């Protein structure tokens, strides 16, 4: 499914950030503390990866809620690299 098809299929979800929006990745999370970023809503939209204090987890939903939504990583590798000094389990 293309980005456009995903956004069209989930337009009724009222998402704040579009699937794959650059706003989701505009800043970098450079702390080992858990990110304040969770997916909200019943949409099947992959928003990115967030650090939960122990590892990288995917964030899915209609929109991302939390203060760190602009710090999601686009890939698992990018998230793991950004937190490589945090002692992942």
Backbone as XML, in Angstrom:
<?xml version="1.0"?>
<chain id="A" units="angstrom">
  <residue number="1" name="UNK">
    <atom name="N" x="0.854" y="-1.179" z="0.000"/>
    <atom name="CA" x="0.000" y="0.000" z="0.000"/>
    <atom name="C" x="0.898" y="1.240" z="0.000"/>
  </residue>
  <residue number="2" name="UNK">
    <atom name="N" x="0.605" y="2.186" z="-0.849"/>
    <atom name="CA" x="1.386" y="3.414" z="-0.914"/>
    <atom name="C" x="0.999" y="4.350" z="0.232"/>
  </residue>
  <residue number="3" name="UNK">
    <atom name="N" x="1.813" y="5.353" z="0.467"/>
    <atom name="CA" x="1.540" y="6.350" z="1.491"/>
    <atom name="C" x="0.202" y="7.030" z="1.224"/>
  </residue>
  <residue number="4" name="UNK">
    <atom name="N" x="-0.051" y="7.370" z="-0.026"/>
    <atom name="CA" x="-1.304" y="8.029" z="-0.387"/>
    <atom name="C" x="-2.514" y="7.124" z="-0.130"/>
  </residue>
  <residue number="5" name="UNK">
    <atom name="N" x="-2.384" y="5.835" z="-0.457"/>
    <atom name="CA" x="-3.471" y="4.886" z="-0.227"/>
    <atom name="C" x="-3.729" y="4.710" z="1.269"/>
  </residue>
  <residue number="6" name="UNK">
    <atom name="N" x="-2.656" y="4.667" z="2.061"/>
    <atom name="CA" x="-2.788" y="4.537" z="3.511"/>
    <atom name="C" x="-3.517" y="5.746" z="4.086"/>
  </residue>
  <residue number="7" name="UNK">
    <atom name="N" x="-3.080" y="6.936" z="3.694"/>
    <atom name="CA" x="-3.710" y="8.155" z="4.200"/>
    <atom name="C" x="-5.172" y="8.239" z="3.796"/>
  </residue>
  <residue number="8" name="UNK">
    <atom name="N" x="-5.480" y="7.842" z="2.564"/>
    <atom name="CA" x="-6.855" y="7.867" z="2.094"/>
    <atom name="C" x="-7.712" y="6.868" z="2.855"/>
  </residue>
  <residue number="9" name="UNK">
    <atom name="N" x="-7.181" y="5.668" z="3.066"/>
    <atom name="CA" x="-7.938" y="4.624" z="3.749"/>
    <atom name="C" x="-8.219" y="4.975" z="5.210"/>
  </residue>
  <residue number="10" name="UNK">
    <atom name="N" x="-7.374" y="5.819" z="5.801"/>
    <atom name="CA" x="-7.513" y="6.135" z="7.218"/>
    <atom name="C" x="-7.841" y="7.610" z="7.464"/>
  </residue>
  <residue number="11" name="UNK">
    <atom name="N" x="-8.330" y="8.292" z="6.474"/>
    <atom name="CA" x="-8.623" y="9.714" z="6.612"/>
    <atom name="C" x="-9.704" y="9.999" z="7.641"/>
  </residue>
  <residue number="12" name="UNK">
    <atom name="N" x="-10.600" y="9.045" z="7.883"/>
    <atom name="CA" x="-11.677" y="9.243" z="8.851"/>
    <atom name="C" x="-11.196" y="9.126" z="10.297"/>
  </residue>
  <residue number="13" name="UNK">
    <atom name="N" x="-9.954" y="8.748" z="10.497"/>
    <atom name="CA" x="-9.434" y="8.558" z="11.854"/>
    <atom name="C" x="-9.153" y="9.880" z="12.552"/>
  </residue>
  <residue number="14" name="UNK">
    <atom name="N" x="-9.126" y="10.972" z="11.849"/>
    <atom name="CA" x="-8.864" y="12.269" z="12.466"/>
    <atom name="C" x="-7.433" y="12.419" z="12.936"/>
  </residue>
  <residue number="15" name="UNK">
    <atom name="N" x="-6.503" y="11.818" z="12.223"/>
    <atom name="CA" x="-5.119" y="11.853" z="12.658"/>
    <atom name="C" x="-4.537" y="13.255" z="12.601"/>
  </residue>
  <residue number="16" name="UNK">
    <atom name="N" x="-3.703" y="13.565" z="13.585"/>
    <atom name="CA" x="-3.017" y="14.850" z="13.630"/>
    <atom name="C" x="-1.837" y="14.847" z="12.670"/>
  </residue>
  <residue number="17" name="UNK">
    <atom name="N" x="-1.063" y="13.778" z="12.667"/>
    <atom name="CA" x="0.066" y="13.618" z="11.770"/>
    <atom name="C" x="-0.330" y="12.634" z="10.685"/>
  </residue>
  <residue number="18" name="UNK">
    <atom name="N" x="-0.008" y="12.931" z="9.454"/>
    <atom name="CA" x="-0.257" y="11.991" z="8.376"/>
    <atom name="C" x="0.726" y="10.835" z="8.505"/>
  </residue>
  <residue number="19" name="UNK">
    <atom name="N" x="0.349" y="9.671" z="8.000"/>
    <atom name="CA" x="1.282" y="8.543" z="7.996"/>
    <atom name="C" x="2.570" y="8.973" z="7.311"/>
  </residue>
  <residue number="20" name="UNK">
    <atom name="N" x="3.674" y="8.819" z="8.013"/>
    <atom name="CA" x="4.958" y="9.162" z="7.424"/>
    <atom name="C" x="5.256" y="10.646" z="7.368"/>
  </residue>
  <residue number="21" name="UNK">
    <atom name="N" x="4.488" y="11.469" z="8.031"/>
    <atom name="CA" x="4.717" y="12.902" z="8.023"/>
    <atom name="C" x="6.102" y="13.237" z="8.548"/>
  </residue>
  <residue number="22" name="UNK">
    <atom name="N" x="6.777" y="14.170" z="7.913"/>
    <atom name="CA" x="8.101" y="14.596" z="8.350"/>
    <atom name="C" x="8.064" y="15.160" z="9.772"/>
  </residue>
  <residue number="23" name="UNK">
    <atom name="N" x="6.912" y="15.657" z="10.216"/>
    <atom name="CA" x="6.787" y="16.181" z="11.577"/>
    <atom name="C" x="7.101" y="15.124" z="12.625"/>
  </residue>
  <residue number="24" name="UNK">
    <atom name="N" x="6.835" y="13.864" z="12.308"/>
    <atom name="CA" x="7.066" y="12.786" z="13.259"/>
    <atom name="C" x="8.549" y="12.535" z="13.496"/>
  </residue>
  <residue number="25" name="UNK">
    <atom name="N" x="9.390" y="12.979" z="12.584"/>
    <atom name="CA" x="10.818" y="12.664" z="12.638"/>
    <atom name="C" x="11.686" y="13.916" z="12.673"/>
  </residue>
  <residue number="26" name="UNK">
    <atom name="N" x="11.120" y="15.059" z="13.017"/>
    <atom name="CA" x="11.850" y="16.318" z="12.892"/>
    <atom name="C" x="12.941" y="16.513" z="13.937"/>
  </residue>
  <residue number="27" name="UNK">
    <atom name="N" x="12.836" y="15.868" z="15.085"/>
    <atom name="CA" x="13.843" y="15.999" z="16.139"/>
    <atom name="C" x="14.414" y="14.630" z="16.487"/>
  </residue>
  <residue number="28" name="UNK">
    <atom name="N" x="15.489" y="14.619" z="17.269"/>
    <atom name="CA" x="16.135" y="13.380" z="17.666"/>
    <atom name="C" x="16.006" y="13.175" z="19.165"/>
  </residue>
  <residue number="29" name="UNK">
    <atom name="N" x="15.645" y="11.977" z="19.559"/>
    <atom name="CA" x="15.590" y="11.619" z="20.982"/>
    <atom name="C" x="16.981" y="11.144" z="21.374"/>
  </residue>
  <residue number="30" name="UNK">
    <atom name="N" x="17.667" y="11.898" z="22.220"/>
    <atom name="CA" x="19.048" y="11.569" z="22.572"/>
    <atom name="C" x="19.200" y="11.265" z="24.062"/>
  </residue>
  <residue number="31" name="UNK">
    <atom name="N" x="18.215" y="10.614" z="24.610"/>
    <atom name="CA" x="18.195" y="10.266" z="26.023"/>
    <atom name="C" x="17.887" y="8.786" z="26.168"/>
  </residue>
  <residue number="32" name="UNK">
    <atom name="N" x="18.291" y="8.198" z="27.278"/>
    <atom name="CA" x="17.952" y="6.792" z="27.545"/>
    <atom name="C" x="16.624" y="6.661" z="28.272"/>
  </residue>
  <residue number="33" name="UNK">
    <atom name="N" x="16.006" y="7.789" z="28.615"/>
    <atom name="CA" x="14.685" y="7.766" z="29.237"/>
    <atom name="C" x="13.646" y="7.336" z="28.211"/>
  </residue>
  <residue number="34" name="UNK">
    <atom name="N" x="12.569" y="6.744" z="28.693"/>
    <atom name="CA" x="11.471" y="6.352" z="27.807"/>
    <atom name="C" x="10.902" y="7.567" z="27.099"/>
  </residue>
  <residue number="35" name="UNK">
    <atom name="N" x="10.549" y="7.371" z="25.851"/>
    <atom name="CA" x="9.909" y="8.442" z="25.094"/>
    <atom name="C" x="8.431" y="8.518" z="25.460"/>
  </residue>
  <residue number="36" name="UNK">
    <atom name="N" x="7.910" y="9.723" z="25.444"/>
    <atom name="CA" x="6.482" y="9.971" z="25.640"/>
    <atom name="C" x="5.853" y="10.041" z="24.254"/>
  </residue>
  <residue number="37" name="UNK">
    <atom name="N" x="5.583" y="8.849" z="23.685"/>
    <atom name="CA" x="5.016" y="8.758" z="22.333"/>
    <atom name="C" x="4.292" y="7.434" z="22.191"/>
  </residue>
  <residue number="38" name="UNK">
    <atom name="N" x="2.988" y="7.489" z="22.061"/>
    <atom name="CA" x="2.181" y="6.282" z="21.891"/>
    <atom name="C" x="1.173" y="6.504" z="20.769"/>
  </residue>
  <residue number="39" name="UNK">
    <atom name="N" x="0.831" y="5.418" z="20.100"/>
    <atom name="CA" x="-0.186" y="5.487" z="19.066"/>
    <atom name="C" x="-1.569" y="5.524" z="19.690"/>
  </residue>
  <residue number="40" name="UNK">
    <atom name="N" x="-2.459" y="6.287" z="19.080"/>
    <atom name="CA" x="-3.818" y="6.419" z="19.582"/>
    <atom name="C" x="-4.794" y="6.219" z="18.429"/>
  </residue>
  <residue number="41" name="UNK">
    <atom name="N" x="-5.856" y="5.480" z="18.683"/>
    <atom name="CA" x="-6.894" y="5.265" z="17.671"/>
    <atom name="C" x="-6.792" y="3.887" z="17.054"/>
  </residue>
  <residue number="42" name="UNK">
    <atom name="N" x="-7.854" y="3.493" z="16.405"/>
    <atom name="CA" x="-7.958" y="2.148" z="15.849"/>
    <atom name="C" x="-7.483" y="2.045" z="14.407"/>
  </residue>
  <residue number="43" name="UNK">
    <atom name="N" x="-6.803" y="3.048" z="13.906"/>
    <atom name="CA" x="-6.272" y="2.988" z="12.540"/>
    <atom name="C" x="-5.073" y="2.059" z="12.492"/>
  </residue>
  <residue number="44" name="UNK">
    <atom name="N" x="-4.824" y="1.502" z="11.341"/>
    <atom name="CA" x="-3.678" y="0.627" z="11.141"/>
    <atom name="C" x="-2.577" y="1.407" z="10.423"/>
  </residue>
  <residue number="45" name="UNK">
    <atom name="N" x="-2.135" y="2.465" z="11.044"/>
    <atom name="CA" x="-1.116" y="3.331" z="10.459"/>
    <atom name="C" x="0.165" y="3.188" z="11.266"/>
  </residue>
  <residue number="46" name="UNK">
    <atom name="N" x="1.256" y="2.777" z="10.632"/>
    <atom name="CA" x="2.550" y="2.717" z="11.286"/>
    <atom name="C" x="3.129" y="4.123" z="11.303"/>
  </residue>
  <residue number="47" name="UNK">
    <atom name="N" x="3.443" y="4.618" z="12.494"/>
    <atom name="CA" x="3.921" y="5.990" z="12.638"/>
    <atom name="C" x="5.431" y="6.094" z="12.814"/>
  </residue>
  <residue number="48" name="UNK">
    <atom name="N" x="6.068" y="5.048" z="13.297"/>
    <atom name="CA" x="7.513" y="5.071" z="13.511"/>
    <atom name="C" x="7.895" y="4.218" z="14.700"/>
  </residue>
  <residue number="49" name="UNK">
    <atom name="N" x="9.149" y="4.373" z="15.146"/>
    <atom name="CA" x="9.659" y="3.635" z="16.290"/>
    <atom name="C" x="9.985" y="4.589" z="17.424"/>
  </residue>
  <residue number="50" name="UNK">
    <atom name="N" x="9.700" y="4.160" z="18.650"/>
    <atom name="CA" x="9.996" y="4.943" z="19.845"/>
    <atom name="C" x="10.826" y="4.104" z="20.804"/>
  </residue>
  <residue number="51" name="UNK">
    <atom name="N" x="11.636" y="4.736" z="21.608"/>
    <atom name="CA" x="12.449" y="4.085" z="22.638"/>
    <atom name="C" x="11.620" y="3.997" z="23.912"/>
  </residue>
  <residue number="52" name="UNK">
    <atom name="N" x="11.486" y="2.788" z="24.482"/>
    <atom name="CA" x="10.672" y="2.626" z="25.698"/>
    <atom name="C" x="11.507" y="2.519" z="26.973"/>
  </residue>
  <residue number="53" name="UNK">
    <atom name="N" x="12.777" y="2.814" z="26.882"/>
    <atom name="CA" x="13.681" y="2.742" z="28.021"/>
    <atom name="C" x="14.501" y="1.471" z="28.032"/>
  </residue>
  <residue number="54" name="UNK">
    <atom name="N" x="14.055" y="0.459" z="27.290"/>
    <atom name="CA" x="14.773" y="-0.807" z="27.218"/>
    <atom name="C" x="14.995" y="-1.262" z="25.777"/>
  </residue>
  <residue number="55" name="UNK">
    <atom name="N" x="14.220" y="-0.749" z="24.857"/>
    <atom name="CA" x="14.323" y="-1.138" z="23.461"/>
    <atom name="C" x="13.415" y="-0.290" z="22.594"/>
  </residue>
  <residue number="56" name="UNK">
    <atom name="N" x="13.520" y="-0.502" z="21.304"/>
    <atom name="CA" x="12.714" y="0.251" z="20.347"/>
    <atom name="C" x="11.421" y="-0.517" z="20.064"/>
  </residue>
  <residue number="57" name="UNK">
    <atom name="N" x="10.320" y="0.196" z="20.078"/>
    <atom name="CA" x="9.009" y="-0.396" z="19.824"/>
    <atom name="C" x="8.304" y="0.389" z="18.731"/>
  </residue>
  <residue number="58" name="UNK">
    <atom name="N" x="7.442" y="-0.292" z="17.987"/>
    <atom name="CA" x="6.710" y="0.396" z="16.932"/>
    <atom name="C" x="5.524" y="1.152" z="17.518"/>
  </residue>
  <residue number="59" name="UNK">
    <atom name="N" x="5.212" y="2.267" z="16.881"/>
    <atom name="CA" x="4.095" y="3.123" z="17.273"/>
    <atom name="C" x="3.082" y="3.070" z="16.137"/>
  </residue>
  <residue number="60" name="UNK">
    <atom name="N" x="1.874" y="2.621" z="16.444"/>
    <atom name="CA" x="0.815" y="2.454" z="15.444"/>
    <atom name="C" x="-0.461" y="3.117" z="15.932"/>
  </residue>
  <residue number="61" name="UNK">
    <atom name="N" x="-1.270" y="3.614" z="15.033"/>
    <atom name="CA" x="-2.557" y="4.202" z="15.374"/>
    <atom name="C" x="-2.936" y="5.281" z="14.392"/>
  </residue>
  <residue number="62" name="UNK">
    <atom name="N" x="-3.988" y="6.000" z="14.713"/>
    <atom name="CA" x="-4.436" y="7.102" z="13.855"/>
    <atom name="C" x="-3.528" y="8.308" z="14.011"/>
  </residue>
  <residue number="63" name="UNK">
    <atom name="N" x="-2.993" y="8.469" z="15.212"/>
    <atom name="CA" x="-2.115" y="9.603" z="15.482"/>
    <atom name="C" x="-1.186" y="9.224" z="16.621"/>
  </residue>
  <residue number="64" name="UNK">
    <atom name="N" x="-0.153" y="10.000" z="16.785"/>
    <atom name="CA" x="0.781" y="9.818" z="17.880"/>
    <atom name="C" x="0.433" y="10.820" z="18.969"/>
  </residue>
  <residue number="65" name="UNK">
    <atom name="N" x="0.363" y="10.350" z="20.206"/>
    <atom name="CA" x="0.101" y="11.217" z="21.344"/>
    <atom name="C" x="1.321" y="11.225" z="22.253"/>
  </residue>
  <residue number="66" name="UNK">
    <atom name="N" x="1.721" y="12.401" z="22.698"/>
    <atom name="CA" x="2.832" y="12.528" z="23.628"/>
    <atom name="C" x="3.793" y="13.619" z="23.214"/>
  </residue>
  <residue number="67" name="UNK">
    <atom name="N" x="4.603" y="14.035" z="24.167"/>
    <atom name="CA" x="5.539" y="15.138" z="23.948"/>
    <atom name="C" x="6.675" y="14.790" z="22.996"/>
  </residue>
  <residue number="68" name="UNK">
    <atom name="N" x="6.942" y="13.491" z="22.788"/>
    <atom name="CA" x="8.071" y="13.092" z="21.947"/>
    <atom name="C" x="7.666" y="12.582" z="20.564"/>
  </residue>
  <residue number="69" name="UNK">
    <atom name="N" x="6.469" y="12.873" z="20.134"/>
    <atom name="CA" x="6.009" y="12.384" z="18.829"/>
    <atom name="C" x="6.827" y="12.941" z="17.670"/>
  </residue>
  <residue number="70" name="UNK">
    <atom name="N" x="7.494" y="14.047" z="17.868"/>
    <atom name="CA" x="8.330" y="14.604" z="16.805"/>
    <atom name="C" x="9.741" y="14.016" z="16.828"/>
  </residue>
  <residue number="71" name="UNK">
    <atom name="N" x="9.958" y="12.985" z="17.661"/>
    <atom name="CA" x="11.275" y="12.372" z="17.787"/>
    <atom name="C" x="11.274" y="10.890" z="17.415"/>
  </residue>
  <residue number="72" name="UNK">
    <atom name="N" x="10.225" y="10.418" z="16.744"/>
    <atom name="CA" x="10.174" y="9.024" z="16.331"/>
    <atom name="C" x="11.263" y="8.740" z="15.303"/>
  </residue>
  <residue number="73" name="UNK">
    <atom name="N" x="11.680" y="7.486" z="15.224"/>
    <atom name="CA" x="12.640" y="7.050" z="14.209"/>
    <atom name="C" x="11.871" y="6.390" z="13.068"/>
  </residue>
  <residue number="74" name="UNK">
    <atom name="N" x="12.387" y="6.564" z="11.861"/>
    <atom name="CA" x="11.726" y="6.001" z="10.693"/>
    <atom name="C" x="11.975" y="4.504" z="10.554"/>
  </residue>
  <residue number="75" name="UNK">
    <atom name="N" x="13.074" y="4.010" z="11.127"/>
    <atom name="CA" x="13.385" y="2.586" z="11.017"/>
    <atom name="C" x="13.852" y="2.058" z="12.368"/>
  </residue>
  <residue number="76" name="UNK">
    <atom name="N" x="13.747" y="0.745" z="12.535"/>
    <atom name="CA" x="14.217" y="0.103" z="13.753"/>
    <atom name="C" x="15.719" y="0.318" z="13.915"/>
  </residue>
  <residue number="77" name="UNK">
    <atom name="N" x="16.454" y="0.203" z="12.828"/>
    <atom name="CA" x="17.902" y="0.380" z="12.864"/>
    <atom name="C" x="18.278" y="1.788" z="13.326"/>
  </residue>
  <residue number="78" name="UNK">
    <atom name="N" x="17.554" y="2.793" z="12.838"/>
    <atom name="CA" x="17.813" y="4.179" z="13.222"/>
    <atom name="C" x="17.551" y="4.376" z="14.716"/>
  </residue>
  <residue number="79" name="UNK">
    <atom name="N" x="16.475" y="3.809" z="15.218"/>
    <atom name="CA" x="16.136" y="3.909" z="16.632"/>
    <atom name="C" x="17.192" y="3.218" z="17.490"/>
  </residue>
  <residue number="80" name="UNK">
    <atom name="N" x="17.571" y="2.008" z="17.112"/>
    <atom name="CA" x="18.578" y="1.268" z="17.869"/>
    <atom name="C" x="19.916" y="1.978" z="17.854"/>
  </residue>
  <residue number="81" name="UNK">
    <atom name="N" x="20.294" y="2.552" z="16.728"/>
    <atom name="CA" x="21.557" y="3.287" z="16.628"/>
    <atom name="C" x="21.546" y="4.524" z="17.530"/>
  </residue>
  <residue number="82" name="UNK">
    <atom name="N" x="20.425" y="5.237" z="17.546"/>
    <atom name="CA" x="20.316" y="6.452" z="18.368"/>
    <atom name="C" x="20.400" y="6.140" z="19.855"/>
  </residue>
  <residue number="83" name="UNK">
    <atom name="N" x="20.081" y="4.908" z="20.249"/>
    <atom name="CA" x="20.061" y="4.527" z="21.661"/>
    <atom name="C" x="21.061" y="3.409" z="21.961"/>
  </residue>
  <residue number="84" name="UNK">
    <atom name="N" x="22.086" y="3.279" z="21.136"/>
    <atom name="CA" x="23.054" y="2.179" z="21.278"/>
    <atom name="C" x="23.803" y="2.222" z="22.609"/>
  </residue>
  <residue number="85" name="UNK">
    <atom name="N" x="23.927" y="3.369" z="23.228"/>
    <atom name="CA" x="24.640" y="3.461" z="24.500"/>
    <atom name="C" x="23.718" y="3.257" z="25.705"/>
  </residue>
  <residue number="86" name="UNK">
    <atom name="N" x="22.478" y="2.925" z="25.465"/>
    <atom name="CA" x="21.491" y="2.822" z="26.553"/>
    <atom name="C" x="21.370" y="1.416" z="27.142"/>
  </residue>
  <residue number="87" name="UNK">
    <atom name="N" x="22.105" y="0.454" z="26.664"/>
    <atom name="CA" x="22.052" y="-0.879" z="27.234"/>
    <atom name="C" x="20.770" y="-1.607" z="26.926"/>
  </residue>
  <residue number="88" name="UNK">
    <atom name="N" x="20.457" y="-1.757" z="25.638"/>
    <atom name="CA" x="19.240" y="-2.459" z="25.221"/>
    <atom name="C" x="19.234" y="-3.877" z="25.755"/>
  </residue>
  <residue number="89" name="UNK">
    <atom name="N" x="18.023" y="-4.368" z="26.024"/>
    <atom name="CA" x="17.862" y="-5.758" z="26.459"/>
    <atom name="C" x="17.236" y="-6.568" z="25.366"/>
  </residue>
</chain>
